[in-house]
Amino acid sequence: MDVECEVDCRHTDRVTDHVFAADWLFDGREVLPSGWLRVEHGIVQAIGTGRPPRTPDANSEWLTPGLVDTHCHGGGGAAFTDGADASRQAIAAHLAHGTTSLVASLVSAPLDDLADQLSELVPLVEQGELAGIHLEGPWLAPEKSGAHDRQTLRAPQAPDIERLLAAGRGSIISVTLAPELSGALEAIAQLRSAGVLVAVGHTAATGAQVREAVEAGATMATHLFNAMPPLEHRDPGPVGALLTDDRITVELIDDGAHVAAEMLDIACAAAGDGRWMLVTDAMSAAACGDGPATIGSLAVDVVDGVARRRDTGALAGSTLVLSEAVRRRAARLGDFGRALQAATSTPARVYGFADTGRLAVGVRADAVAWDVERRVVGVWRGGEPAA
């Protein structure tokens, strides 16, 4: 039975007891037929299959955990570099498409600017509106700068890292850096001792240099394939080193522009489920139409949904929402559950988000309803409908 979400979400605004049902329920690990969820005061109280405990508030084809996007620069016409109000606009744009947990990514910038941007975002993390902050730079390789302003890039130094960590007040949860830079291995150790996850990215490193970074504590790869040397049959380079190390989880952008579908297939097969996760790398134009935009201080043009730097033509993030990435990957894999895992329980586990990315008794009731075509038709965060 293919039943789309029937509830008018507005009528449950002040209700604290909900029952959601679906033909198929994915709980973060497995797909359950005829699944249902009972929620009280924003917390999952029961989950089961078969007849629900009462008439459901919503019925759908699929019910899944809320999506978790750990690499996102903005959306809905707003960027996380532009202050708290713009950040809330971006959060709302992605929430409407099913992303209930969002990590704000900041592009490379002068240290003073990054400290100011952090001061705007930290309260949103402390209030639970954001899941954390990701620094994508400024410790990146100039020759692999991509959508980052080369003039802002620098080698990592302990005082700089300490300054930004202090400005972040515990809200910085991940950092992307190029491991071949002077001081990078020491920086990885410093960041890991502060509880920050380190990803290899925007790098010209050799495979050997990547392996050194992993030994130092790096555990992730930022948008695998993009802004790094390609996979070669006699020189696997960073891609080969990252895909074949069980300690590494790789980010993948499935938007039809960043990486060919066949290469994504190779990455999924090589890493295995649980070691690849979908991200958007979305910029301000996500969930918007074509036209001019910016990423950091750089001018961008969006044409046919693809964002490129106006000066160099380099890809400048994506205009993707995570639910679309899930839909695309599921179509390619022929398995909705595997694609969902890469956007829910895998990123939640990697980042240590105990209260999201799954549907289980005692966790926050973040849920998404999907129709038979795997389009989002309902979103709840903490048991309450997205506005």
C-alpha positions as CSV (number, residue, x, y, z in Angstrom):
1,M,0.0,0.0,0.0
2,D,1.5,3.3,-1.1
3,V,0.1,6.0,1.2
4,E,1.5,9.6,1.3
5,C,1.6,11.6,4.5
6,E,-2.0,12.4,5.4
7,V,-1.6,14.7,8.4
8,D,-1.8,18.5,8.2
9,C,1.3,19.1,10.3
10,R,-0.1,22.4,11.6
11,H,-2.8,20.8,13.7
12,T,-0.2,19.0,16.0
13,D,1.7,22.2,16.9
14,R,0.9,21.9,20.6
15,V,0.2,18.2,20.9
16,T,2.8,16.3,22.9
17,D,1.7,12.7,22.2
18,H,2.0,11.5,18.6
19,V,1.8,8.2,16.7
20,F,3.4,7.8,13.3
21,A,3.0,4.8,11.0
22,A,4.4,3.7,7.7
23,D,4.4,0.8,5.3
24,W,8.2,0.7,5.9
25,L,10.2,2.0,8.9
26,F,13.9,2.4,8.8
27,D,15.3,2.7,12.4
28,G,18.9,3.4,11.5
29,R,19.9,-0.2,11.2
30,E,17.2,-2.2,9.6
31,V,14.0,-1.9,7.6
32,L,10.8,-2.9,9.4
33,P,7.5,-3.6,7.5
34,S,4.4,-1.9,8.8
35,G,6.3,0.1,11.4
36,W,5.0,2.6,13.9
37,L,6.4,5.1,16.4
38,R,4.9,6.5,19.5
39,V,6.3,9.8,20.7
40,E,5.6,11.7,24.0
41,H,7.1,15.1,24.8
42,G,9.5,14.8,21.9
43,I,11.0,11.5,22.9
44,V,10.4,8.1,21.3
45,Q,8.4,6.0,23.8
46,A,7.8,2.9,21.7
47,I,8.5,1.5,18.3
48,G,7.0,-1.6,16.7
49,T,5.4,-3.3,13.8
50,G,1.9,-4.3,12.9
51,R,-1.1,-2.5,14.3
52,P,-0.1,0.8,16.0
53,P,-1.4,1.5,19.6
54,R,-4.0,4.0,18.3
55,T,-5.0,5.8,15.1
56,P,-1.8,7.4,13.7
57,D,-1.4,11.1,13.4
58,A,0.4,10.5,10.1
59,N,0.7,7.6,7.6
60,S,3.4,7.4,5.0
61,E,5.2,5.0,2.7
62,W,8.5,5.3,4.6
63,L,9.3,6.6,8.1
64,T,13.0,7.2,8.9
65,P,15.2,9.0,11.3
66,G,15.9,12.7,10.6
67,L,18.8,13.2,8.3
68,V,22.2,14.3,9.6
69,D,24.3,16.6,7.4
70,T,27.8,17.1,8.8
71,H,29.2,19.3,6.0
72,C,27.0,22.3,5.0
73,H,27.8,25.9,4.3
74,G,24.3,27.3,4.0
75,G,21.1,27.2,2.0
76,G,17.8,28.9,1.4
77,G,19.7,32.0,0.2
78,A,21.8,32.3,3.4
79,A,25.3,31.3,4.5
80,F,26.7,30.4,7.9
81,T,29.3,33.1,7.5
82,D,26.7,35.8,7.6
83,G,25.5,35.8,11.2
84,A,22.9,34.2,13.4
85,D,19.8,35.3,11.4
86,A,21.2,34.1,8.1
87,S,22.2,30.8,9.8
88,R,18.7,30.2,11.1
89,Q,17.4,30.8,7.5
90,A,19.8,28.1,6.2
91,I,18.9,25.7,9.0
92,A,15.2,26.2,8.2
93,A,15.8,25.5,4.5
94,H,17.5,22.2,5.1
95,L,15.0,21.2,7.9
96,A,12.2,21.5,5.4
97,H,13.9,18.9,3.3
98,G,14.4,16.4,6.2
99,T,17.7,17.4,7.7
100,T,17.1,17.6,11.5
101,S,20.8,17.7,12.5
102,L,23.1,20.1,10.8
103,V,26.8,20.9,11.2
104,A,27.7,24.4,10.0
105,S,30.8,24.5,7.9
106,L,33.0,27.6,7.6
107,V,35.2,28.2,4.6
108,S,38.8,29.5,4.9
109,A,39.1,33.1,6.0
110,P,41.4,35.3,8.0
111,L,41.6,34.3,11.6
112,D,39.9,37.4,12.9
113,D,37.0,36.8,10.5
114,L,36.7,33.1,11.6
115,A,36.7,34.1,15.2
116,D,33.9,36.6,14.5
117,Q,31.9,34.0,12.6
118,L,32.4,31.5,15.4
119,S,31.0,34.0,17.9
120,E,27.8,34.1,15.9
121,L,27.4,30.4,15.6
122,V,28.4,29.2,19.0
123,P,25.0,30.3,20.6
124,L,23.2,28.3,18.0
125,V,25.1,25.2,18.9
126,E,24.6,25.8,22.6
127,Q,20.9,26.2,22.0
128,G,20.7,23.0,20.0
129,E,19.8,24.7,16.7
130,L,23.1,23.4,15.2
131,A,24.8,20.1,15.9
132,G,28.3,21.7,15.8
133,I,30.7,23.6,13.7
134,H,33.2,22.3,11.0
135,L,36.2,24.4,10.0
136,E,37.0,23.6,6.4
137,G,40.3,25.4,6.5
138,P,42.3,27.6,6.6
139,W,44.8,24.8,6.8
140,L,44.5,23.6,3.2
141,A,46.8,23.1,0.2
142,P,46.9,26.2,-2.1
143,E,47.0,24.1,-5.2
144,K,43.8,22.3,-4.1
145,S,42.0,25.4,-2.8
146,G,38.8,24.8,-4.8
147,A,36.2,27.3,-3.6
148,H,38.5,28.7,-0.9
149,D,40.3,32.0,-1.2
150,R,44.0,31.1,-1.6
151,Q,45.0,34.3,0.1
152,T,43.5,33.1,3.4
153,L,45.2,29.7,3.4
154,R,48.1,29.0,5.9
155,A,50.0,26.2,7.5
156,P,48.6,25.2,10.9
157,Q,50.3,26.6,14.0
158,A,49.4,25.8,17.6
159,P,48.6,29.3,18.7
160,D,46.2,29.8,15.8
161,I,44.4,26.5,16.5
162,E,44.2,27.4,20.2
163,R,42.7,30.8,19.4
164,L,40.0,29.3,17.2
165,L,39.2,26.5,19.7
166,A,38.8,29.1,22.4
167,A,36.5,31.2,20.2
168,G,34.5,28.0,19.5
169,R,33.9,27.3,23.2
170,G,33.6,23.5,22.5
171,S,31.4,23.9,19.5
172,I,34.0,23.1,16.9
173,I,33.6,19.3,16.3
174,S,35.5,18.8,13.1
175,V,38.3,20.3,11.1
176,T,39.5,19.7,7.5
177,L,43.2,20.0,6.8
178,A,45.9,19.0,4.3
179,P,48.3,16.6,6.0
180,E,51.3,17.5,3.9
181,L,51.5,21.1,5.3
182,S,54.2,22.0,7.7
183,G,53.0,21.3,11.3
184,A,50.0,19.3,10.1
185,L,50.7,16.1,12.1
186,E,51.2,18.1,15.3
187,A,48.0,20.0,14.5
188,I,46.1,16.7,14.2
189,A,47.4,15.6,17.6
190,Q,46.4,19.0,19.1
191,L,42.9,18.9,17.7
192,R,42.3,15.3,18.7
193,S,43.4,16.1,22.2
194,A,40.7,18.8,22.2
195,G,38.1,16.3,21.1
196,V,37.9,17.6,17.5
197,L,37.6,15.1,14.6
198,V,40.1,15.6,11.8
199,A,39.4,15.0,8.2
200,V,41.9,14.9,5.3
201,G,40.9,17.2,2.5
202,H,41.8,19.9,0.0
203,T,45.1,18.1,-0.2
204,A,47.9,17.3,-2.6
205,A,49.3,14.7,-0.3
206,T,50.7,11.3,-1.3
207,G,49.3,8.1,0.0
208,A,52.2,7.8,2.5
209,Q,51.5,11.3,3.9
210,V,47.8,10.4,4.3
211,R,48.8,7.3,6.2
212,E,50.9,9.4,8.5
213,A,47.9,11.6,9.2
214,V,45.8,8.6,10.0
215,E,48.4,7.3,12.4
216,A,48.4,10.8,14.0
217,G,44.6,10.7,14.5
218,A,42.8,11.7,11.3
219,T,39.6,9.6,11.0
220,M,37.7,11.1,8.0
221,A,38.0,12.3,4.4
222,T,36.4,15.5,3.3
223,H,34.4,15.1,0.1
224,L,36.4,12.1,-1.2
225,F,37.8,12.6,-4.8
226,N,37.2,16.3,-4.8
227,A,40.2,18.7,-4.2
228,M,42.7,15.8,-4.0
229,P,44.8,13.9,-6.6
230,P,42.8,11.3,-8.5
231,L,42.8,7.5,-8.0
232,E,45.4,6.1,-10.4
233,H,46.0,2.4,-11.1
234,R,49.7,2.6,-10.2
235,D,49.5,5.5,-7.8
236,P,46.4,5.2,-5.6
237,G,47.4,8.3,-3.7
238,P,45.2,9.8,-1.0
239,V,41.9,8.2,-2.4
240,G,43.4,4.7,-2.2
241,A,44.9,5.3,1.2
242,L,41.6,6.6,2.6
243,L,39.3,4.0,1.1
244,T,41.4,1.0,2.2
245,D,41.9,2.1,5.9
246,D,39.2,0.8,8.2
247,R,39.8,3.7,10.5
248,I,38.5,6.2,7.9
249,T,35.0,7.3,7.1
250,V,34.7,9.1,3.8
251,E,32.3,11.9,2.8
252,L,30.6,11.5,-0.6
253,I,28.7,14.2,-2.5
254,D,26.0,12.7,-4.8
255,D,24.7,15.6,-6.8
256,G,25.6,14.5,-10.3
257,A,28.3,17.2,-10.6
258,H,31.0,16.6,-8.0
259,V,31.7,12.9,-8.7
260,A,30.7,10.5,-11.5
261,A,28.1,7.9,-10.3
262,E,30.5,5.0,-11.1
263,M,33.2,6.5,-8.9
264,L,30.7,6.8,-6.1
265,D,29.8,3.2,-6.6
266,I,33.4,2.2,-6.3
267,A,33.8,4.2,-3.1
268,C,30.7,2.6,-1.5
269,A,31.9,-0.9,-2.4
270,A,35.5,-0.3,-1.3
271,A,34.6,1.4,2.0
272,G,31.7,-0.8,2.9
273,D,28.5,0.3,4.7
274,G,29.3,2.2,7.8
275,R,32.4,3.8,6.3
276,W,30.8,6.2,3.8
277,M,28.4,8.9,4.5
278,L,26.5,11.4,2.4
279,V,27.0,15.1,2.8
280,T,25.8,18.1,0.8
281,D,28.7,20.6,1.0
282,A,25.7,22.9,0.3
283,M,26.2,26.6,-0.1
284,S,23.7,29.5,0.2
285,A,22.0,28.6,-3.1
286,A,20.9,25.2,-1.9
287,A,17.1,24.9,-2.1
288,C,17.1,28.0,-4.3
289,G,17.1,28.6,-8.0
290,D,19.9,29.6,-10.4
291,G,21.6,32.9,-10.2
292,P,24.5,34.8,-8.6
293,A,25.6,33.8,-5.1
294,T,28.7,33.9,-2.9
295,I,30.7,31.4,-0.8
296,G,32.8,33.2,1.8
297,S,34.3,36.2,0.0
298,L,34.1,34.6,-3.5
299,A,31.5,35.3,-6.2
300,V,29.7,32.3,-7.5
301,D,27.3,31.6,-10.4
302,V,24.7,28.9,-10.2
303,V,23.7,27.5,-13.6
304,D,21.5,24.4,-14.0
305,G,21.8,23.8,-10.3
306,V,25.7,23.7,-10.3
307,A,27.6,26.3,-8.3
308,R,31.0,27.5,-9.7
309,R,33.4,30.2,-8.8
310,R,32.9,33.1,-11.2
311,D,36.7,33.7,-11.6
312,T,38.0,30.2,-12.0
313,G,35.0,28.0,-12.8
314,A,35.9,25.6,-9.9
315,L,33.0,23.9,-8.2
316,A,31.9,26.0,-5.2
317,G,30.0,23.7,-3.0
318,S,26.7,22.3,-4.1
319,T,23.0,23.3,-4.2
320,L,22.1,19.9,-2.8
321,V,19.7,19.0,0.0
322,L,20.5,15.7,1.8
323,S,17.2,14.0,1.0
324,E,18.0,14.4,-2.7
325,A,21.4,12.8,-2.2
326,V,19.7,9.9,-0.4
327,R,17.2,9.5,-3.2
328,R,20.0,9.6,-5.9
329,R,22.2,7.1,-4.1
330,A,19.3,4.8,-3.3
331,A,18.3,4.7,-7.0
332,R,21.9,3.8,-7.9
333,L,22.3,1.1,-5.2
334,G,18.8,-0.2,-5.5
335,D,18.6,-0.1,-1.7
336,F,16.9,2.8,0.2
337,G,18.0,1.5,3.6
338,R,21.7,1.6,2.7
339,A,21.5,5.1,1.4
340,L,19.5,6.2,4.5
341,Q,22.2,4.7,6.8
342,A,24.8,6.9,5.1
343,A,22.7,10.0,6.0
344,T,21.5,9.0,9.5
345,S,23.1,6.5,11.7
346,T,26.6,6.5,10.1
347,P,27.2,10.3,10.5
348,A,25.6,10.2,14.0
349,R,27.9,7.4,15.1
350,V,31.0,9.0,13.6
351,Y,30.3,12.3,15.3
352,G,29.1,10.8,18.5
353,F,25.5,12.2,18.3
354,A,23.8,9.9,20.7
355,D,20.3,11.4,20.4
356,T,19.8,11.5,16.7
357,G,20.3,9.5,13.5
358,R,18.2,6.6,14.7
359,L,14.7,5.8,15.9
360,A,14.8,4.0,19.2
361,V,13.2,4.2,22.6
362,G,14.6,7.1,24.6
363,V,16.0,9.1,21.8
364,R,14.8,12.5,20.5
365,A,12.0,12.0,18.0
366,D,13.5,13.3,14.8
367,A,11.7,11.7,11.9
368,V,11.0,12.1,8.2
369,A,8.1,10.7,6.2
370,W,8.7,9.8,2.5
371,D,6.3,9.0,-0.3
372,V,6.6,6.1,-2.7
373,E,8.9,8.1,-4.9
374,R,11.1,8.8,-1.9
375,R,10.3,12.4,-1.7
376,V,10.0,14.0,1.7
377,V,6.4,14.7,2.7
378,G,6.7,15.3,6.5
379,V,9.5,16.3,8.9
380,W,9.4,16.3,12.7
381,R,12.2,17.5,15.1
382,G,11.7,16.5,18.7
383,G,8.3,15.2,17.8
384,E,7.1,18.6,16.5
385,P,6.5,19.4,12.8
386,A,8.9,21.5,10.9
387,A,7.4,24.9,10.2
